[in-house]
């Protein structure tokens, strides 16, 4: 993961178009305070202490920089897991297709600054979050989620932000955040429903699960992608283009109570995009993958299937379900 990985996943229109969805993130600093490091019997403990959270984040930062410099996915896998790891492994695969300027920026070491540690009470969660800014871009902030995977804390979700502040988080008098069960409904949707609701806009334009979502930038962009694909197709109209939701690489969802009684949720999402040459053209034409699709394994033929893994941020209240940010990475093509 890097401050440079939130990239527009929109492939060039060659003889086939494969379009992923990435919108500007809208998360800024969450208002939680650091959890107490006290170990007295009458003081509730966090999932980790603030000191341990700092050590975990420091270690991730150092190893991540080394892995990025060498595009070493095995090394990265010692500090990353889940949805982010699935996305970043693909980033390494695609690194060679990037312009030299982007490659140089990506491998430049960076650090997390102005950190705030968002730590739930021990026994209510296995994870904690870190809100920070990058030394490479002090205007944007990032929310990192660290969860215990195989006995080790690894970074599993991350969202970069550039926009309006999210709701203030609820914390107790000890500075501990309140984790929320992802299956708990807040209004019409639970945090665990968000990925399917978002993907419904790519599949149907929002006719099913997506009906419960409030109109936001990410949602409207997904709706427009559905409309474009269903009317114009791919390859200048020579192929159809359809989206199909799929199970994310890691379905884990993370949610925190907000001060106004709502929920701030970080969720995974994933989909396939199928471009199919129309029967009238199959005797004398083929879909030709572009550089990015070729790097991921696609070859020319009548069908190209692209796979995108992603993550999102949403604010849930009893009256609204607002997806405020999504970030997708092209991870496979066949």
C-alpha positions in Angstrom: 0.0 0.0 0.0 1.2 3.5 -0.8 -0.1 7.0 -1.0 0.0 6.6 -4.7 -2.2 3.5 -5.0 -5.5 5.2 -5.2 -5.5 5.4 -9.0 -8.2 5.8 -11.5 -8.9 2.2 -12.7 -10.2 3.1 -16.1 -8.6 1.2 -18.9 -7.9 2.7 -22.4 -10.5 1.9 -25.0 -8.7 -0.2 -27.5 -10.6 -3.0 -29.2 -12.2 -3.8 -25.9 -12.9 -1.5 -22.9 -12.6 -2.6 -19.3 -13.7 0.0 -16.9 -13.2 -0.1 -13.2 -14.7 2.4 -10.8 -12.7 4.7 -8.6 -14.0 7.9 -7.0 -12.4 10.6 -4.9 -12.3 9.6 -1.3 -14.1 11.8 1.3 -12.6 10.7 4.6 -10.7 13.2 6.8 -9.6 13.0 10.3 -11.9 11.0 12.6 -12.3 12.7 16.0 -11.4 9.7 18.2 -8.9 10.1 21.0 -6.1 7.7 21.8 -6.9 4.7 24.1 -5.6 4.7 27.6 -2.3 2.7 28.2 -3.2 2.3 31.9 -3.1 -1.3 33.2 -5.0 -0.8 36.4 -7.7 -3.3 37.3 -10.6 -0.8 37.1 -9.6 0.7 33.8 -11.0 -1.0 30.6 -8.4 -2.1 28.2 -8.3 -1.6 24.4 -7.7 -4.3 21.8 -4.1 -3.1 21.9 -2.4 -0.4 23.9 -1.6 2.9 22.1 2.1 2.0 22.4 1.6 -1.4 20.8 -0.6 0.2 18.0 2.3 2.6 17.3 4.8 -0.3 17.1 2.5 -2.2 14.7 2.0 0.8 12.4 5.7 1.6 12.5 6.6 -1.9 11.5 4.0 -1.9 8.7 5.4 1.4 7.4 9.0 0.2 7.3 8.2 -3.2 5.6 5.7 -1.7 3.2 8.3 0.7 1.9 10.8 -2.1 1.4 8.2 -4.2 -0.4 7.1 -1.4 -2.6 10.7 -0.6 -3.7 11.2 -4.2 -4.8 7.6 -5.1 -5.7 8.1 -8.1 -3.3 4.6 -9.5 -2.7 5.9 -12.2 -0.3 7.5 -9.5 1.9 4.3 -7.4 1.7 2.3 -10.4 2.8 4.1 -10.4 6.2 2.4 -7.1 7.0 -0.7 -7.0 4.7 -3.7 -9.4 4.4 -7.3 -9.4 3.2 -8.7 -7.0 0.6 -5.7 -4.6 0.6 -3.2 -7.4 0.0 -5.3 -8.8 -2.9 -5.3 -5.3 -4.5 -1.6 -4.5 -3.8 -0.3 -7.8 -5.3 -2.1 -6.8 -8.5 -0.5 -3.4 -8.3 2.9 -5.0 -8.3 1.9 -7.0 -11.4 0.8 -3.9 -13.2 3.8 -1.7 -12.1 5.6 -2.3 -15.4 2.6 -0.8 -17.4 2.8 2.5 -15.6 4.5 5.6 -16.9 8.0 6.1 -15.5 6.9 9.1 -13.5 4.3 7.0 -11.6 6.7 4.2 -11.0 9.3 6.6 -9.5 6.7 8.1 -7.2 5.4 4.7 -6.1 8.7 3.4 -4.9 9.7 6.6 -3.0 9.7 5.9 0.7 7.0 7.6 2.8 5.8 7.8 6.4 2.5 8.1 8.2 2.3 11.3 10.2 -0.1 13.0 12.6 -1.4 9.6 13.6 -4.5 9.1 15.7 -5.2 5.6 17.0 -8.8 4.4 17.0 -8.9 1.5 19.4 -12.0 -0.5 20.4 -12.4 -2.0 23.9 -10.8 -5.4 24.4 -13.4 -8.2 24.0 -15.5 -6.3 21.5 -13.2 -6.6 18.4 -10.0 -8.1 17.2 -8.9 -5.0 15.3 -8.0 -1.3 15.5 -7.6 1.6 13.1 -5.1 4.3 12.5 -6.0 7.7 11.0 -2.9 9.5 9.5 -1.5 11.6 6.8 1.3 10.8 4.4 4.6 12.6 4.3 4.1 12.7 0.5 0.7 14.3 0.6 -0.2 16.2 3.8 -3.6 17.3 2.4 -5.0 13.8 2.3 -5.6 11.5 5.2 -5.8 7.7 5.3 -7.7 5.3 7.5 -5.9 2.0 8.0 -7.5 -1.0 9.6 -5.2 -3.6 11.3 -6.7 -7.0 12.2 -5.1 -10.1 13.7 -4.4 -12.6 10.9 -2.7 -15.9 11.8 -1.7 -14.4 15.2 -0.1 -11.3 13.7 -1.6 -7.8 13.2 -1.7 -7.0 9.5 -3.2 -4.1 7.6 -6.4 -5.3 5.9 -8.2 -2.2 4.6 -7.1 1.4 3.8 -8.9 4.3 2.3 -7.3 7.6 1.3 -9.3 10.7 1.8 -9.8 14.1 0.1 -12.9 15.9 1.0 -15.5 16.5 3.7 -15.1 15.2 7.2 -17.0 12.1 8.3 -19.1 12.0 11.4 -17.3 12.2 14.7 -16.7 8.8 16.3 -18.1 7.8 19.6 -15.5 7.2 22.3 -15.9 6.5 26.0 -14.3 8.4 28.8 -11.2 6.3 28.5 -10.8 7.2 24.8 -11.9 3.8 23.5 -13.9 3.5 20.3 -17.1 1.4 20.0 -16.9 -1.4 17.5 -20.2 -2.4 15.8 -21.2 -5.9 14.7 -21.2 -5.7 10.9 -24.5 -7.6 10.8 -26.4 -5.0 12.8 -28.9 -3.0 10.7 -28.8 0.8 10.9 -32.0 1.8 9.1 -32.4 -0.3 6.0 -28.9 -1.7 5.7 -26.3 -3.3 7.9 -22.6 -2.6 7.2 -22.3 -6.1 5.8 -24.9 -5.3 3.1 -23.0 -2.3 1.7 -20.8 -4.2 -0.8 -23.8 -5.9 -2.5 -25.8 -2.7 -2.5 -23.0 -0.8 -4.3 -22.4 -3.6 -6.8 -26.1 -3.7 -7.6 -25.6 -0.3 -9.4 -23.1 -1.9 -11.7 -25.2 -4.9 -12.3 -28.7 -3.4 -12.6 -28.4 0.4 -12.2 -29.6 0.1 -8.6 -32.9 -1.8 -9.1 -32.4 -4.3 -6.2 -30.2 -4.0 -3.1 -29.0 -0.6 -4.3 -32.5 1.0 -3.7 -31.5 1.5 -0.1 -28.5 3.7 -0.8 -28.6 7.5 -0.8 -27.4 9.1 -3.9 -23.7 10.1 -3.6 -20.8 10.5 -6.0 -19.6 6.9 -5.9 -23.2 5.6 -6.4 -23.9 7.9 -9.3 -20.7 7.0 -11.0 -21.6 3.3 -10.7 -25.0 4.0 -12.1 -23.5 5.9 -15.1 -21.1 3.0 -15.7 -24.1 0.6 -15.9 -25.9 2.9 -18.3 -22.9 3.3 -20.5 -22.1 -0.4 -20.6 -25.7 -1.5 -21.2 -26.3 1.0 -24.1 -22.8 1.3 -25.8 -21.2 -2.0 -24.8 -17.5 -2.4 -25.6 -15.2 -2.3 -28.6 -17.1 0.5 -30.3 -20.3 -1.5 -30.0 -19.0 -4.7 -31.4 -19.1 -6.4 -28.0 -21.5 -6.4 -25.0 -20.3 -5.4 -21.6 -21.8 -6.6 -18.3 -20.9 -6.5 -14.6 -21.4 -9.3 -12.1 -20.9 -9.0 -8.4 -18.5 -11.5 -6.8 -17.4 -12.5 -3.4 -14.5 -10.2 -2.3 -11.1 -11.7 -1.7 -11.8 -11.1 2.0 -15.4 -10.4 3.0 -14.5 -8.9 6.4 -16.3 -5.6 7.3 -15.3 -3.2 10.0 -17.6 -0.7 11.7 -17.5 2.0 14.4 -20.2 3.8 16.2 -20.4 7.5 15.6 -21.2 10.2 18.1 -24.6 10.8 16.6 -25.6 7.2 17.0 -24.9 6.1 13.4 -22.1 3.9 12.1 -19.0 4.5 10.0 -18.3 1.3 8.0 -15.4 0.1 5.9 -16.4 -2.7 3.6 -15.0 -4.8 0.7 -16.5 -5.2 -2.7 -15.7 -7.0 -5.9 -17.0 -7.6 -9.4 -16.3 -9.2 -12.8 -16.7 -7.3 -16.0 -17.4 -9.4 -19.1 -16.8 -8.1 -22.6 -18.3 -10.5 -25.2 -17.9 -10.1 -28.9 -21.3 -10.1 -30.6 -22.0 -13.2 -32.7 -22.1 -11.2 -36.0 -18.4 -10.3 -35.7 -16.9 -13.6 -34.4 -16.0 -15.1 -37.8 -13.6 -12.3 -38.7 -12.7 -10.4 -35.5 -11.4 -10.8 -31.9 -11.2 -8.8 -28.8 -7.7 -7.6 -28.2 -6.5 -7.0 -24.6 -4.7 -3.7 -23.8 -1.4 -3.6 -21.9 -3.0 -3.8 -18.5 -5.2 -6.7 -19.4 -2.3 -8.5 -21.0 -0.1 -8.1 -17.9 -2.9 -9.8 -15.9 -3.1 -12.7 -18.3 -5.8 -11.9 -20.9 -5.4 -13.1 -24.5 -7.3 -12.2 -27.6 -10.6 -14.0 -28.2 -14.4 -13.6 -28.2 -14.6 -13.0 -24.4 -12.4 -11.1 -22.0 -13.3 -11.2 -18.3 -11.8 -8.6 -16.0 -11.9 -8.9 -12.2 -11.8 -5.9 -9.8 -11.3 -6.0 -6.0 -12.1 -3.0 -4.0 -13.1 -1.3 -0.8 -15.4 1.4 0.4 -16.4 3.7 3.2 -20.0 4.5 4.2 -21.9 6.4 6.8 -25.1 4.8 8.1 -27.9 6.4 10.1 -31.5 5.3 10.7 -32.5 7.5 7.7 -29.6 7.3 5.2 -27.0 5.0 3.9 -24.3 7.0 2.2 -21.3 5.5 0.4 -18.8 8.3 0.5 -15.8 6.6 -1.1 -14.8 3.6 -3.2 -11.4 2.4 -4.4 -11.0 -0.5 -6.9 -8.0 -2.3 -8.4 -7.9 -4.4 -11.5 -6.6 -7.8 -10.3 -7.2 -10.3 -13.0 -8.0 -10.6 -16.7 -8.7 -13.7 -18.8 
